[in-house]
């Protein structure tokens, strides 16, 4: 990535601004190696037993479980593990189907793995995105990355984006339920959109597909938080471009983009009508209900994991590196004594040392 400074572009992000930890790199390697292994298993099953991809799709969610096991071990959350085991035992004695017990346990462990992958993305992307936003509207030519950021954050062309700032004193006394509900709402919108187009698509809908809907849906839902949750850090820190009139919040730009993406949902209802004719109203309603429940439970659970276990250290690291990214305010003038207040005994220079400008005017 290139960071623009004083009219020049640096090819790499300064190491001092990196938010990555060894733990985050390890999470990436665990996830990628597990995903490659799962993809190989799916390929072997499809060639040897003729299994359809929808029948083995749940295997693709296994990397989240693997990462989740590592997270429970890394954070020593043994009480959570004992609670999951106790829940499984209780459900077993209540004669709950074993497959449902498996999905519940998988969700509680896999949700921690999903959040760990999300935190990796947040740490990798945060300052890279901020660096692009800062100078995106003063560049003569935009790169592909610049255009992606402009589109996704819905940045107006006439906005001077150089004065980027955020809140530095975020302290949570409890889970921010309003933010959580908003995130779940956006995730539910995207999840329903993908579910309808994949499951209810007339081109792929048949009896075999419908029988494997729960497994396919479960796999899809675990990936939904990765599309929604990484951007909540911009809302938590209220990252914004300050202007003379009204601040532009980056998270608001994301919301507008997601709203534009929601427009095709209305067209997808045509697929639902076709599915009703093919399988009956009761079957379709059951699948819709399952989708809503899966989305709300999984996205809500990942949000709780994020706010309780991961947000505080992430915010601390972001704030500690902000002074590297922006040592002084862009609008600070030579008469501003804020630095002297922040650093006692800072020598104060006489403004007369800067000289005076004289203009000669012909009469």
Protein Blocks (a to p, Z undefined) as FASTA:
>chain_A
ZZdeehiacfbdcfklpcbdfklmmmmmmmmmmmmmmmmmmmmmmmmnopafklmmmmmm
mmmmmmmmmmmmmnopaklmmmmmmmmmmmmmnopafklmmmmmmmmmmmmmmmmmmmmm
mmmmmmmmmmmmmmmmmcfbdcfklmmmmmmnopafklcfklgcddfkbccfbdcfklmm
mmmmmmmmmmmmmmmmmmmpmklgcfklmmmmmmmmmmmmmmmmmmmmmmmmmmmnopac
ddfkbccdfklmmmmmmmmmmmmmmmmmmmmmmmmmmnojklmmmmmmmmmmmmmmmmmm
mmmmmmmmmmmmmmmmmmmmmmmmmmbafklcfklcklmmmmghiacddfklnopadddd
dZZ
